[in-house]
């Protein structure tokens, strides 16, 4: 856990935010998504400790996997 962020929460405008490490499994939607592998991402999560709103960015390598898998289905 890190110190509070200088930015404000985009939901409630609170400055009471902290960064956490995250582990998220992304699944493709619909029945077609059942045949695609899960894409694991390990982003830094900016969590508002007042309202729970959370922001994160998907790392470039995992984002590329999402784009490639989605394009293959089209």
N, C-alpha and C positions, 0 to 999 in steps of 0.2 A: 504494500500500500504506500502511496506517495503523499506528499503534502498537497494541500488544497490547490486547485487551479485558479489562475487569475481571471479566467473567463466566467461568464454567467451562463446558467442553465438556459437552454433555448425554450424550455417548457414553462418554468416558473420564475426565471430570472434570478434564482438564488446563486450566491457565490460559494455555497457549501458543496463542493464537488471534489471527488477523489478519483485517482486512476488506479485500476486494478488490472491484473493479467486475466485474460479470458481464454476459454476453450469452447468453440462453437462448431457444431456439426450442421452443415448446410445440405438440405435435401432438395432435389428438384421437384417441382409441383406436379400434381396429376398422377395418373396411373403410369404414364410413360416414365416418370421419375423413379419408379421402383426399380427400373433396369439400369439406372445410372448410379455410379459410386457416390457415396457421401463425400463432400469436400470439407475437410477439417481446416479450421482457421484458428489462430492463436493471437488475437488482436489485443491491444491495450484498450480497456473500456473506461470511458469517462462517465462516472456515475454521479448523479445528483443525489446527495444524501437527504434532501428534503422531499422530493417527489418521486425519485426512482428513475427518472428519464435517463437513458443511457445512449451514448454515442460511441461508434467505433468505425474504423476503416479496415477494409479487407486488404491484407498484404498483396503486393503485385503478383507474386507467383500463383497464389490461390485464385486471385481474380482472373488471371489468364486461363486457369483450369475451368472456371465457371463459364467463361466466354466460349472456350473451345468446345465444351460439352454441350452447351446450348446451341451453338452453330451446327454441330454434328446432327442434332435432332431435327433441324430445319430442312 
